[in-house]
């Protein structure tokens, strides 16, 4: 547990965590980041644990986790009994989702490549196989 007294400004935390200030405020509203203490002036005051948590969130987002999934991961990170097993399960599910998305993108890529190959790149727009496919018309041979 971090017992460092809060003394960091939101700007300092944002810079060190690598996130915009508005993102910090958003995560606070969403409950991903605890509300910070306030100085007498009303300004937010953070400690090092806020930076660690923001980096955790940022890295999880980079791996494709949703904010809801990140909320679960944060909760599981303190679960000494089943946390690691559950975290692994979440990571496996995320990987399956990514694999499915890659397969879908490859299907889309193949379709787009086929349209590009049959498009002459000149002529009337109404005869363009790409535009016809987008308009849900059969391309002309």
Secondary structure, 3 states (H helix, E strand, C coil): CCCCCCCECHHHHHHHHCCCHHHHHHHHHHCCCCCCEECCCCCEEECHHHHHHHHHHHHHHHCCCCHHHHHHHHHHCCCCCCHHHHHHHHHHHHHHHHHHHHHHHHHHHHHHHHHHHHCCCCCCHHHCHHHHHHCCCCCCC
